[in-house]
Amino acid sequence: MAGKNTVLEWGSKGNVLVFLHYFGGSAQSWQWVAQRLSDDYRCIALNLPGFGKIPALEAPSIKAFADFVREELEKLGVKSYILIGHSMGCKIALQVAAEDTAGAVQQLILVAPSPPTIEPMPQKEKERMLHHPDAHEAETSIANAIKCPITQQQHDLAIQTQLRTDPATWRWWLLEGMQHSIAERVKGLQIPIAVLASVDDPVITADVIQEQVMKVLKQAKLISTNGIGHLSPMEAPDWVASHIRELVSARGQQHTGS
């Protein structure tokens, strides 16, 4: 069995939806989206190593995170699934799909994705974020990321998960993970890919989406909105969940030829 702290699940029927969280988040960060989908799908959210009280990887890398995801799903007996990432989780999801020789990943849905290229971040912002764990900087990071109000429960969770992130894993992502390009590995992906993004996202801007995501994933479908920031699974769970439902349903109809 997968580790009891590694996995959160909602629902038990239909297609399996696997959720990978953002940098500084956890499996719980997906709860508001998963709850809206659990009547029709089996929703599995994973805590990645170094996040959500999961022990950190000894040598973190994009590939090592992808290996972890695959191994945990094997423990759960999941052989076919739709993979959904948010921010950092998207880069890991892309790596999982690129290495998927068994055809397990049926579809990719990328929410406010960290690009498969090098993610841009102003040096001053990176230096600020390297002060970790720090409650004041965590508050600043959340305030800088959102564009519409989140609930107190969501805010508290976002702060808690950020402060609990393993310091070495935190530094790895800021100094190495986001700098590591996997563009060559993923540009040939043949599975359906959709990108959910907001033109008002202050972290992964519309220009980054166009230049560093869509130009690499040429077959991907872009679904855009406005008025939402980077934490869309918390800021706008209805919007995220409804598009996931539509995309999964559309793929199912194509698959059956109807």
N, C-alpha and C positions, 0 to 999 in steps of 0.2 A: 504493500500500500504506500501511496505517497505520504509524505510527512504531514501530520495533522495541522501544523502551522503553515504549511506551504500553500494549501488549497482552500478556497472558499467556493461553495457551490450553491446555485439556485436553480430550481426546476429539475426535471428528470426525464423529459421526453423531447422528441424532435431532434433536429440537428444539434450537434455539439458546438457551442461557441466558446472559444478560449480567449481570455482577456489578459493582456500584458500591460502593466501600469507604467506611469510616467516616472521620471527621475525625481526622487524624493517622495513618491507615493507608495502605495501598497495595494494588495488585492482588494482591500476595503474601498479604495478610491473608485472602484467600478460599481459599487453596490446600487447606486441610484439608477444606473443604466440597466444592470442585470435584473433588478426587481421588475422593471417594465417589460422584460422579455421572457421571464421565467415561466409564464403560463404555456409557452409554445416551444421553448428551447431548453436544453440543458446548458446552463451557463457555468463555466469554470474560470475562476480568476486565480492566477498564480502570484504568490509573493516571490519576487526574484531574489537571488542571494545578496545579502547585505541590506535588504529592505524588509519591513514587516516582521522583524524579529528572526529572520532566517540567517543562519551563519553565512558570512561572506565567502566568496571564492578565494582560494589561496593566490591564484594568479588570474585576476579578472581580465576578460577580453570579450569582444562581441561574440566570437565563436563559442567561448566557454559558457556564456549566458544562453546561447542557442542550444548547446548540448544539454544544459540543465533543463530547459523547457521540454525538449524531446524526451529526456529520461523520465521526468515527472509524469508526462502524459502516457508513457509506456507503463509506468507503475499503475496508473489509473485504468489501463486497458483501452485507452482512447486511440482508435486506429484511423479515424477520419474526422476532420474538424475544420471549422472556419476560424481563422486566426485574426484577432482584432487587437491592435496595439494603440497606445496613446503616447505621443512624444517619444521619449527614449525607447519605450516598448515597441514602437514601430520599427526602429532600426534592428532590434533583436528579432522581431517577427519576420522581417525581410531576410535576415540571415537564416532563420529556421526554414523558410520557404526555399531559399537558394540551395540548401543542403538536403532538401526533401527528395530522396531518391525513391521513396515508397509511394509517393502520391497521396500522402496523408493530408496535406494542406489543400483544401478544396477552393479556398477563396481568401483573399486578404482585404481587410478593411483597416485603413490607416487614419487615425484621428489626430489632427494637429501634429503631423509626423516630424520628428527629427529626421532630416534628410539623409539619404544613403551616402551622400557626399560628406564633406567636412561642415559641421554645423557652425555657422558664424555666431560669435558672441563678442561684444566689445570687451577689451581687456580690463577696463575698469570694473565692469559688471562681474567678470570672472573672478577678479581679485576680491571683490566684495563677497561673492558666494563661497569663496574658499575659507571664509571664517565660519567654521562648522564644527560642532553644533553650537548655534547661537540663536537664542529666541528672538532677539531683535531683527537679525538678518532673515530669519525664517518668516517673520511677519512682513518684512519688506518684500521678500520674494513672492509671497502670495499676493500682496497688494499690487505688485508690478505685473502679475500674470493675468489677473482677472479684469473683465470689462463690465460684468453685471453682478448683482449681489448674489452671494451664496449664503446658505443658512449657517447658524452658529455651529451646528453639528458638523457641517462640511468644513467650516473654517478651522474648528478645533482639530478635526482629523488631519487636515492638510498640514497644520503646524506639527502635530504629534508625529506623523509619519516622517516628516522631514527631519525633525530633531533625532529620531531614532535610527536614521540611516547610518550604517557603518561609516566612520570617518574615512577609512582607506578607500572604500568603494566610492564614496562621494568625490574624493580627490581624483580617483581614476577616471570617472566619467568626465569631469571638467577638464582634466589635463590630457587624457588619452582617448577615452571612448568616443566623445563627440568629435575628436580630430581624426578618427579612423574612417577612411572611406571604404565602403563596400559596393560602390556604384558599379564596378565592372562585374561583380558577382551577381547582381540582381537585374541588370538591364535586359537579360534574356528570359526573365520569368514569363511563363505562358498562362498562368492561372488568372482568373478575374481579380482585378485590383481596383479598389475605390479609395479615394482620399476625401475625408471630411475636414473642411478647413473654414476658418473665418478670416475675412479680409481685415478684421480689427484685432487679430491675434498679435499681441505685442512681443511675443517670444519667437514664434516661428511666423515671420511676416508673410504677406501675400507674395512679395517678390521672391522670397526663399522657396515658397511652394511652387511657383511657376518655374524658376530657374534651376532649382536643385532637386526638386521632387518630380514634377511632371515631365521635365526634359530627359530625365533618366528613366522613369517608368512611363514610357511613351504610350503604352496600352491602357494606362490607368484612367479611370473616370473621376473627374473632379466634381465634388458637390460642395458648393460654397455658400456661406451665409455671412451676416454681419452682426455687430452688436454683442458678440461673444468673444471672450478672451481665450487664453491658452488652456484653461481647465474646463473645457466644454463638457466632459462627463459629469462634472458637478454643477457648472453654471447652467447648462441646458440639456439635462438628461433626456427630456422628451424629444428634443431635436435629434440627438445622437441615436437614441433607441429606435425612433421611427425610421430613420434612414438605414440603420442596420437591418431592421425587419424588412424593409422594401428591397434592399440589396440581396439578402438571403433568399427571400421569396422569388425574386426575379431569376436568380441563379437556378433555383429549384425548378421553375417553369421551363427554363432553357434546357436543363438537364433531362427533363422528361419529354421534351419536344412539344409541349403544349403551347 
